[in-house]
Amino acid sequence: MRPKPIEGIVPTPHGTGKEEFARLLRDVLGGTELDAPDRFAALDSDGDGRISREEFLRSARHLVLSSEPSAPGGVIFGVI
C-alpha cells in the first residue's frame, strides 16, 4: 500500500471542520468515523470548531517531542 500524501492531512488555510476531519481520518489516516469526535476535540485546542494549521503543526510537534500517547500528536498520528 502506498503512503497517502501529506496534502490530504494538513488543514487548508481556513482550517478543517468536523465533517472534513472525519473524512480525512477515515480516507487518509485509516481511522474510523466513530473516533473522529474525540480526536477532533483533542486537536481543536481553541474550541472554535476548526483545526487550524497551527493546531495541526502543534500536534505534529507533540508527536515528536512527547512520549505521552494522549498528547495531540499521538491522538491523530496514532492511527497510522
Sequence and secondary structure as in RCSB ss.txt:
>XXXX:A:sequence
MRPKPIEGIVPTPHGTGKEEFARLLRDVLGGTELDAPDRFAALDSDGDGRISREEFLRSARHLVLSSEPSAPGGV
IFGVI
>XXXX:A:secstr
     GGGTS  TT B HHHHHHHHHHTS   TTTHHHHHHHH TT SSSB HHHHHHHHHHHHH   TTSHHHH
HHTT 
